Amino acid sequence: AMAGEGSTFRLRCSLLGHGQDVRGLTRGLFPEGSFVSVSRDRTARLWTPDRLHRGFTEMHCMSGHSNFVSCVCIIPPSDLYPRGLIATGGNDHNICIFTVDNPAPLYVLKGHKNTVCSLSSGKFGTLLSGSWDTTAKVWLNDRCMMTLQGHTAAIWAVKILPEQGLMLTGSADKTIKLWKAGRCERTFTGHEDCVRGLAILSEMEFLSCANDASVRRWQISGECLQVYYGHTNYIYSISVFPRCKDFVTTGEDRSLRIWKQGECAQTIRLPAQSVWCCCVLDNGDIVVGASDGIIRVFTESLERTASAEEIQAFENELAQASIDPKTGDLGDINADDLPGREHLKDPGTRDGQTRLIKDNGKVEAYQWSVSEGRWIKIGDVVGSSGATQQTSGKVLFEGKEYDYVFTIDVNENGPSYKLPYNITDDPWLTAYNFLQKNDLNPMFLDQVAKFIMDNTKGQTLLSTSNQFSDPFTGAGRYVPGSSSGSSAIPGADPFTGAGRYVPGSASNTVPPVGGVDPFTGMDAYQSAAAKVENIYFPKKDAVTFDQANPTQILGKLKELNCSAAEEHKLTEDDLIILEKLLSATCNTSTETPTAQQLQTLWRAVNWPEDIVFPALDILRLSVRHPTVNENFCSEKEHVQFIILLLKFLNPKGKQANQLLALRALCNCFVSHAGQKLMMEQRDEIMTQAIETKSGSNKNIHIALATLTLNYAVCLHKVNNVEGKAQCLSVISTVMEVVQDLEAIFRLLVALGTLISDDTNAVQLAKSLGVDSQIKKYASVSEPAKVKECCRFVLNLL
């Protein structure tokens, strides 16, 4: 029985079981027609339709969280878990993963530093979580693969899009962000308050709802297509009907609203202030959870509708509810001007319209039902509902929810300060943190703590954890390179021109002795149909840039030295020293580089950026020598060395410097000291290096691909999940912009090396959609190595 029969939603059943607010709901995959609910009572419950199909039975109750449970999602079936898994997120900062038939968690995911309030699952076992710590995390099975950083306040909503590798996050910073392969691609602005919910309409469109009481429909490309108004207070959740664009929303105005063809077609009021969550079942029925701890199911099907007695009981419960006029859900109420009961003789004009009347000095609220042609009482309007903030814990401060937010005046003429507090917190610790944060005199400690205790009437729950998280942490961490989206200005390359020194004009590396290396640009390698052995990956050694012309490099250095400012000028002796260093590191002499030579080189690489490139090229060649590698990459020197190279990777800087800095980083991998440093600084280096993809210089692209490949070689030896995830994300991001086939080839070898012998990495690569990105290279005719390597990679995926 699908939509259309009664075309009005009526109560199907009310389910009691949870002891406190129901905060999250999701439809189940197994058994059919089931759903899962989570609550502030710290449990998750699986409900299945009973035989008569009117009600539901609680199949089992899952516990594993030490605090409120705030969100839930289903992880689709896999070979290992053919019935799928259930994931729940809580205020204890954890995510618990359950099987459908066990009340205890299969495993727990730890990593967030604050409440986990949203979860979404994707293909191949990926899970996306959003937290009040301002980050979202991507998990694969029991490991965190990547962390999405960029929002400046709590992330309330997350969704994985059907298009592989795309993810959405909605935050208390009022924005929504679209992420591709772990990087923010676009920010959607328009909501005027905290974004609370997201729902996917198609590969190209999605919906969002927010505390500004509006719903917005967006295109993935960034355009807001429509804004829907109807709610009169915060909208907490949004859910889409199967196989169409109609949707339902719930919010702080005690209502569930059903939207059809872009209009609010029906409003159902509930006898609870906060309607926290909703989900739509496969048969089109709507499940809602609210602050009264009751789950209610509504249906359009006449045969599943509750009996007349149950509906009457629900209406009686609604009629007895007290409505607090201060919430403003019914507009400004002036009791003296209200009409009497006779006002209810006139029919309403639209479904959900509210009308207030005064009867015997009491103010009553009614709502018009179009389908039944009558006014239904939805409650008594009282001076104050008597409900405290404590009953629903929804005061927001800095985008996070608290039981209380107090205003504290420390002295009469100074500013007042906001103090957020949860009844699970320690009043003394909260008071201490509050004084610290606002730089106030510690002598107020007793006073503030006493104020908290007096105003919470001693309401404290037994402390659930001995670690108190400071509610103020989690403010956007500084992530270098996250916002520099500029592209390099295509300027003339200073190196072009005949007979001039052009760094790295030949892309080949030194051919190894015996056997042919596919990395050399030489045509020695002939593909033979009979030979289909994989000689490409997993690659065991770093690829370096060895091609050199010392005479030209020194010539350029001398020429630029003449025009350098006095404080940068090198003496004749300095130039001779650098010449010696070059011959020592380019294998033309057997001498070992000296400390004096390295000090001189360090002075030269600190030249202004418009003349530094020959010095950088000497560094690129020298760092391959074990002595030099040890010197620059060792414990004491490495910080300045990395800062120097990262500075040259700025996409706004000179392309020659970007190229040589990337090549120097690649060459660091030849020795143990360099590898160690590259791995320790991987996050910073990769974050900065990927910015160089924005230009169109193919040599830079080849160097960037080689750097990624060298990381893949190291990561293949140690199982570092986050490292592999970052590398896969870089490969996927760079693949989109690179045209040069040598760069593509090196990225393919990097990809093959990363996923060899690692099923987790294979799943992650699939979830990022890498397989569909590389398919086109399987048919490249020249060079043959691209096609062959690509086919080997696709075999693994």
Protein Blocks (a to p, Z undefined) as FASTA:
>chain_A
ZZhilopacdfbdcdhbfbdcfbdcddfbdghiacdddfkopacdddddfkomaccdfbd
cdfbfbdcfbdcdddddfklmnopaddddfkopacdddfkbcbdfbdcdhiabdcfbdcd
deehiacdddfkopacddehjbcfbdcdhiabdcfbdcddfbghiacdddfkopacddee
hiafbdcehiabdcfbdcdfblmbccdddfkopacdddfklpafbdcdfbacdcfbdcdd
ehiabdcdddfkopacddeehiafbdcddfbfbafbacddfkopacdddfkopacdddfb
fklpccfklmmmmmmmmmmpccdfklomnopadfklpccfklmmpccfbehiacdddeeh
iacdddddfklopacdebdcdfbeoiafklnopaceehiacfbdcdddfbfklccddddd
dfkbcfklmmmmmmmmnopafklmmmmmmmmmmmnnopacddfbfbdcdfkgoiacddeh
klmmcdcdddddfkgcehiacehkbfcdcddeehiafkbcbfkbccdfklmcdfkbccfb
dcddfbdcfklmmmmmmmmmmmpcfklpccfklmmmmmmmmmmmnopacbdcdfklmmmm
mmmmmpcfklmmmmmmmmmmmmmpmklmmmmmmmklmmmmmmmmmmmmpmklcfklmmmm
mmmmmmmmmpmklmmmmmmmmmmmmmmmmmmmmpmcfklmmmmmmmmmmmmmmmmmpccf
klmmmmmmmmmmmmmmpmblklmmmmmmmmmmmmgoplklmmmmmmnommmmmmmmmmcf
bdfklmmmmmmmmmmZZ
